[in-house]
Amino acid sequence: MSWERSEMSGEWTGHFLMKIHALGLKESDFEKLMANSLADPVVEYNYFMYKVCGIAGLQTNLPFGTTFPLGTKYADAIDIAVYPTVVKLAVDMYDKLWADRVTGCLVEFGVAAGSWLAMQLDNMERCGMIRETWGFDSFEGLPSPDDHRDAPGWYSGQFANELADVAATLDLGSRPHLHLVPGWFSDSLRTPQAQAIKSIAYAKIDGDLYESAVDCLAFLKGRLSNGAVLMFDEWTHVLHQGETRAFFEWVPRVPEYRFELVGFINYRIFFRVWHVSVPDLKCEMA
Ligand SMILES: C[S@@+](CC[C@H](N)C(=O)[O-])C[C@H]1O[C@@H](n2cnc3c(N)ncnc32)[C@H](O)[C@@H]1O
């Protein structure tokens, strides 16, 4: 199954139709969508964003707020410059969860050296807002990327870190609320330890690759609390690749959730997840 334009097979169309029905759309919308998407993939992406989050016109088909490609000097400088703002938003989202009394733990899928977890832990401890915190990682780096479903540039073993070093950085021994679980998501999320996690307030998906995000999202079904934060660290802003692809494939499988877009900063995106069965609440971060 592929979303690639070069592979517009019957299977692809059938898959798309299933999505259209799952999202409660009409086939006349599908015709329009097909026509639009053939002409302009941005329209296709925005259409799905509109149907899932109620907001369109989100992006300019750039994964980054500049025309300079990632990995070049101006783009890297922008990335570094916005990082403190991303951290501010991430911490504010945690504080908001606490204020809204959203139940559950914090989970990061893809820990690497632990810098993100260190920041979240420091914030929660400084403010006395401690929750159980889980970090899942192979600690062997990324698995092999998929040529079609992942953006170019990733490689197997990227971001490998020794578990012992990460445990030392995060001061695991003196943090009883912190749990690091080594292994591939496809295995570690099936262990009794992971399966015992019943309620998640804050989930950060940072495994970079499509297949990794698929495993994490499958795990999140039935576990995200009403009002939970769902963050993707490697949002591709296109439907056919990476974490974005995994998310839009997952949405029809979780009709019990409604997604509110909090906002994105370059390739990091934040949603609040609301239970359809619970009356409306809104998150205002502006
Ligand atoms: C970009 S790094 C995470 C960075 C970290 N969250 C931070 O902000 O400091 C991605 C991590 O995801 C892990 N990862 C990716 N796919 C995985 C999988 N399928 N199973 C286990 N770990 C995976 C890699 O080992 C790597 O450490």
The ligand as a Tripos MOL2 file, in Angstrom:
@<TRIPOS>MOLECULE
LIG
   27    29     1     0     0
SMALL
NO_CHARGES

@<TRIPOS>ATOM
      1 C1         15.7600   11.5580   17.5010 C.3       1 LIG1
      2 S1         16.1160   10.3160   18.6360 S.3       1 LIG1
      3 C2         15.2230   10.8390   20.0800 C.3       1 LIG1
      4 C3         15.6730   12.1570   20.6740 C.3       1 LIG1
      5 C4         15.1650   12.4310   22.0500 C.3       1 LIG1
      6 N1         13.7250   12.2530   22.1340 N.3       1 LIG1
      7 C5         15.4880   13.8480   22.4780 C.2       1 LIG1
      8 O1         14.6910   14.7720   22.1910 O.co2     1 LIG1
      9 O2         16.5110   14.0630   23.0870 O.co2     1 LIG1
     10 C6         15.1860    8.9190   18.0880 C.3       1 LIG1
     11 C7         15.3090    7.7290   19.0020 C.3       1 LIG1
     12 O3         14.2860    6.8070   18.6740 O.3       1 LIG1
     13 C8         14.7680    5.4970   18.8590 C.3       1 LIG1
     14 N2         13.9470    4.6000   18.0230 N.ar      1 LIG1
     15 C9         13.4850    4.8480   16.7720 C.ar      1 LIG1
     16 N3         12.7220    3.8350   16.3360 N.ar      1 LIG1
     17 C10        12.7020    2.9130   17.3210 C.ar      1 LIG1
     18 C11        12.0540    1.6440   17.4640 C.ar      1 LIG1
     19 N4         11.3090    1.1450   16.4980 N.pl3     1 LIG1
     20 N5         12.2130    0.9880   18.6260 N.ar      1 LIG1
     21 C12        12.9780    1.5190   19.6170 C.ar      1 LIG1
     22 N6         13.6130    2.7050   19.5400 N.ar      1 LIG1
     23 C13        13.4680    3.4020   18.4050 C.ar      1 LIG1
     24 C14        16.2260    5.5560   18.4500 C.3       1 LIG1
     25 O4         16.9880    4.5750   19.0980 O.3       1 LIG1
     26 C15        16.6320    6.9840   18.8730 C.3       1 LIG1
     27 O5         17.2780    6.9920   20.1120 O.3       1 LIG1
@<TRIPOS>BOND
     1     1     2 1
     2     2     3 1
     3     2    10 1
     4     3     4 1
     5     4     5 1
     6     5     6 1
     7     5     7 1
     8     7     8 2
     9     7     9 1
    10    10    11 1
    11    11    12 1
    12    11    26 1
    13    12    13 1
    14    13    14 1
    15    13    24 1
    16    14    15 ar
    17    14    23 ar
    18    15    16 ar
    19    16    17 ar
    20    17    18 ar
    21    17    23 ar
    22    18    19 1
    23    18    20 ar
    24    20    21 ar
    25    21    22 ar
    26    22    23 ar
    27    24    25 1
    28    24    26 1
    29    26    27 1
@<TRIPOS>SUBSTRUCTURE
     1 LIG1         1 GROUP 0 **** ****
